[in-house]
Amino acid sequence: MSNITKFIPLRRKQLVCILFLTLSNFCIAQKDKTIATNYFPIRDSLYMVTIGFTNIGILVGEKELILVDASKKSFMDSARDSLLLRFGNKPVKYILNTHSHGDHTGGNPKFMKEGTICIAHINAKKEMHQIYYVDENGKQVDSIIGKPFREYEEHELPQITFNDKMELSVFNEDVELMHVADAHTRGDVIIFFKRSNVIALGDNYFGDAYTFGNNIEGMIKVYKFVLTIIDDNTIILPGHGKLSNKQELQQYLNMITHVKSKIDLLKSQGKKLEDIKADKSITEMYDAKYGKLYINGEQFRELLYNGGNKK
Ligand SMILES: [Zn+2]
């Protein structure tokens, strides 16, 4: 797998941190003066591009591109020009959003101004009314906490929405968009590029890191469902983290099922949240593998105790 790294200067100094205030509240700010943009060929005409810490998918057609997600607004402000140049300066026909969060949809309006059609689940469109917030310094941030800053303008919301399922035949590819109910958010879509055998799972799955989301039961249902529709050759494009596969998804499902069963048992024995958070032994066999990127073992135990962020 080849990997080209470019560093893109930012206009202003920012602070990058992934700080969990609680499991339902996190902020992402930025310290680096540069944003790393990494290009990973996936298969056929499909690529993964990691901008900062968010992944987007790109399907390259003869004259146009299709994106899976559009990254964080500030990331796309920095990365857009070099990204398009890398793929021949072709216009973006569609953005297919996996969910509403600002680090995946903040770049939408930048492309929509140029004629891109954005497709999302109906609930994701509703959630996008609440995506932008003001931080404690009065600055607009892409986050899922804080005070509502403004709603997207009508022309910045996805133009096409659907309920259960949608199919596109584009650039010699059959693309299936499937809503999976109440999981990472209430408007999640998984996107299956059937001819290339590549599937995008949004933030339900980070490959080699603990994930978080609105409803853990819903997320477990997603993993089980996906495992029934993919095969050993399927490549999984996660919302964050590295490319993955069926075997690793199965391992993640095994892990989360194991940890959840331990926590459910302790809960039934009267253990409280503080006991679970303090008991490192519950996740210690998995923390080295999954607990380094976004949330650590204690935060993961809290998430599972609560059944999700439950927003
Ligand atoms: Zn998300």
Residues whose N, C-alpha, C, O or C-beta is under 5 A from the ligand:
A	BS01	ZN	H101 D203
